[in-house]
Amino acid sequence: MPFEPGLRMRHVAIMLIALTAALTGCASSSYNSGIQEKAPGAYFLSIRTATATGACCLSSEESKRAAVAQADQYCGRSGQMAEVTSEDLGPVTADIYFICVDS
């Protein structure tokens, strides 16, 4: 295979682009779907957390704690608390379904 001038620079450029994309994706990795009513009295919330310092994602347990706290706050407006009926935890995400019940 003949040597191509600039091939090494092309590889370096591709690696830099990939690294930049990975770091940018990580730094802006927080996500909150907002509470969505999926059925009368049944709600869904998806959260992906990141650290305040912009370091990459925290664990799914941190995301779950944040989701449950937001659900409790939502239900607390009517003097109730959230009861998680279903959860799906990914590496850094938490998807919860919940209902509001009397505390």
VOBA-1610 file (N, C-alpha, C; in pm, whole numbers, padded with zeros to 5 digits, always signed):
BEGIN
Met+00085-00117+00000Met+00000+00000+00000Met+00089+00123+00000Pro+00074+00208-00098Pro+00160+00328-00105Pro+00123+00427+00003Phe+00223+00501+00046Phe+00205+00603+00149Phe+00132+00722+00089Glu+00025+00766+00156Glu-00048+00885+00110Glu-00011+01003+00197Pro+00040+01110+00138Pro+00069+01229+00219Pro-00060+01282+00280Gly-00054+01319+00403Gly-00170+01376+00472Gly-00263+01273+00535Leu-00237+01144+00514Leu-00324+01041+00570Leu-00319+01043+00722Arg-00200+01062+00777Arg-00186+01067+00922Arg-00262+01187+00979Met-00253+01301+00913Met-00325+01421+00958Met-00476+01399+00951Arg-00520+01328+00849Arg-00663+01298+00836Arg-00710+01214+00954His-00629+01115+00993His-00664+01030+01107His-00666+01112+01237Val-00570+01199+01253Val-00565+01286+01372Val-00689+01376+01375Ala-00726+01432+01261Ala-00842+01520+01255Ala-00970+01443+01290Ile-00983+01321+01239Ile-01102+01239+01269Ile-01108+01208+01419Met-00994+01174+01477Met-00990+01144+01621Met-01027+01268+01704Leu-00978+01384+01665Leu-01011+01507+01737Leu-01160+01539+01727Ile-01218+01519+01611Ile-01361+01542+01593Ile-01442+01445+01680Ala-01403+01319+01682Ala-01472+01219+01763Ala-01460+01251+01912Leu-01342+01291+01955Leu-01321+01325+02095Leu-01403+01447+02134Thr-01406+01548+02049Thr-01485+01668+02076Thr-01633+01634+02085Ala-01681+01551+01995Ala-01822+01512+01998Ala-01855+01436+02126Ala-01767+01347+02167Ala-01790+01270+02290Ala-01793+01361+02412Leu-01699+01453+02421Leu-01694+01543+02536Leu-01812+01640+02537Thr-01851+01688+02422Thr-01965+01779+02413Thr-02092+01707+02453Gly-02109+01585+02405Gly-02226+01506+02441Gly-02231+01479+02590Cys-02118+01456+02649Cys-02112+01428+02792Cys-02143+01553+02874Ala-02089+01664+02836Ala-02107+01787+02912Ala-02251+01836+02908Ser-02322+01804+02801Ser-02460+01849+02792Ser-02555+01731+02806Ser-02520+01637+02892Ser-02594+01513+02897Ser-02715+01516+02989Ser-02743+01625+03056Ser-02863+01631+03139Ser-02986+01634+03051Tyr-03089+01563+03094Tyr-03214+01559+03020Tyr-03327+01539+03118Asn-03437+01607+03096Asn-03556+01592+03177Asn-03676+01603+03083Ser-03752+01495+03071Ser-03866+01494+02980Ser-03981+01579+03030Gly-03979+01611+03158Gly-04096+01675+03217Gly-04200+01569+03247Ile-04288+01599+03338Ile-04391+01502+03376Ile-04499+01500+03269Gln-04528+01379+03223Gln-04628+01360+03118Gln-04737+01267+03169Glu-04862+01308+03153Glu-04973+01221+03194Glu-04995+01118+03083Lys-04980+00991+03116Lys-04993+00883+03017Lys-05132+00820+03019Ala-05199+00828+03132Ala-05336+00781+03150Ala-05393+00864+03263Pro-05523+00867+03280Pro-05578+00947+03390Pro-05515+00908+03525Gly-05443+01002+03584Gly-05379+00979+03714Gly-05250+00901+03710Ala-05200+00867+03592Ala-05074+00792+03578Ala-04977+00877+03498Tyr-04855+00890+03550Tyr-04758+00985+03494Tyr-04627+00915+03459Phe-04551+00981+03370Phe-04421+00932+03325Phe-04320+01045+03337Leu-04195+01010+03372Leu-04086+01106+03379Leu-03956+01035+03344Ser-03876+01097+03259Ser-03745+01043+03222Ser-03639+01147+03255Ile-03536+01105+03328Ile-03428+01196+03368Ile-03294+01130+03343Arg-03201+01210+03292Arg-03060+01172+03280Arg-02983+01285+03348Thr-02904+01254+03446Thr-02833+01357+03523Thr-02687+01366+03482Ala-02630+01483+03508Ala-02486+01506+03491Ala-02439+01584+03613Thr-02310+01583+03637Thr-02257+01655+03751Thr-02259+01805+03725Ala-02255+01881+03830Ala-02255+02027+03817Ala-02126+02077+03755Thr-02020+01998+03763Thr-01892+02042+03708Thr-01879+02010+03560Gly-01983+01949+03502Gly-01978+01916+03361Gly-01911+01782+03335Ala-01868+01715+03443Ala-01813+01582+03423Ala-01925+01492+03373Cys-01888+01382+03320Cys-01990+01298+03257Cys-02090+01248+03359Cys-02174+01173+03312Cys-02299+01135+03377Cys-02281+01067+03513Leu-02378+01089+03597Leu-02384+01019+03723Leu-02456+00887+03702Ser-02480+00814+03808Ser-02541+00683+03795Ser-02691+00690+03774Ser-02747+00577+03736Ser-02892+00568+03721Ser-02961+00591+03856Glu-02895+00554+03964Glu-02955+00575+04097Glu-02970+00725+04126Glu-02871+00805+04085Glu-02882+00951+04101Glu-02998+01004+04016Ser-03009+00953+03894Ser-03119+00993+03807Ser-03252+00954+03869Lys-03259+00833+03925Lys-03383+00787+03988Lys-03419+00875+04107Arg-03321+00908+04190Arg-03349+00995+04306Arg-03405+01130+04259Ala-03346+01184+04154Ala-03393+01313+04101Ala-03535+01299+04046Ala-03563+01190+03977Ala-03696+01168+03919Ala-03801+01152+04029Val-03770+01074+04131Val-03866+01053+04240Val-03888+01184+04317Ala-03783+01261+04337Ala-03798+01390+04406Ala-03889+01484+04325Gln-03871+01485+04193Gln-03957+01570+04110Gln-04101+01520+04111Ala-04118+01388+04109Ala-04253+01330+04115Ala-04318+01363+04249Asp-04243+01353+04359Asp-04297+01388+04492Asp-04336+01535+04497Gln-04255+01620+04439Gln-04287+01762+04436Gln-04416+01786+04356Tyr-04430+01717+04244Tyr-04549+01731+04161Tyr-04674+01686+04238Cys-04666+01569+04301Cys-04781+01517+04376Cys-04805+01598+04504Gly-04698+01652+04562Gly-04708+01729+04686Gly-04793+01854+04672Arg-04808+01905+04551Arg-04891+02023+04530Arg-05037+01997+04568Ser-05078+01871+04563Ser-05215+01836+04600Ser-05219+01760+04733Gly-05110+01771+04812Gly-05104+01706+04943Gly-05084+01556+04936Gln-05033+01508+04824Gln-05010+01365+04808Gln-04861+01338+04790Met-04827+01211+04773Met-04689+01173+04743Met-04688+01079+04624Ala-04574+01068+04561Ala-04561+00983+04442Ala-04537+00838+04483Glu-04601+00748+04412Glu-04576+00605+04427Glu-04530+00554+04291Val-04405+00510+04284Val-04350+00461+04158Val-04413+00325+04129Thr-04474+00314+04012Thr-04539+00189+03973Thr-04453+00105+03879Ser-04358+00171+03811Ser-04270+00101+03719Ser-04146+00188+03698Glu-04033+00122+03679Glu-03909+00196+03652Glu-03824+00119+03553Asp-03748+00196+03477Asp-03653+00138+03382Asp-03525+00218+03400Leu-03422+00153+03455Leu-03296+00222+03481Leu-03193+00181+03378Gly-03133+00281+03313Gly-03022+00257+03221Gly-02893+00289+03292Pro-02783+00295+03219Pro-02655+00326+03283Pro-02654+00462+03354Val-02722+00562+03298Val-02725+00695+03359Val-02865+00756+03357Thr-02964+00678+03318Thr-03100+00732+03306Thr-03197+00660+03398Ala-03306+00727+03424Ala-03415+00667+03499Ala-03546+00710+03432Asp-03624+00612+03393Asp-03757+00635+03342Asp-03852+00578+03447Ile-03940+00661+03499Ile-04034+00613+03600Ile-04177+00643+03558Tyr-04265+00553+03597Tyr-04409+00575+03589Tyr-04456+00585+03733Phe-04546+00676+03761Phe-04591+00692+03898Phe-04735+00740+03902Ile-04794+00722+04020Ile-04926+00776+04050Ile-04914+00858+04178Cys-05010+00945+04201Cys-05011+01023+04324Cys-05107+00957+04421Val-05060+00934+04544Val-05141+00869+04647Val-05140+00954+04773Asp-05242+00933+04856Asp-05247+01006+04983Asp-05129+00965+05069Ser-05070+01065+05139Ser-04954+01033+05222Ser-04991+00989+05360
//
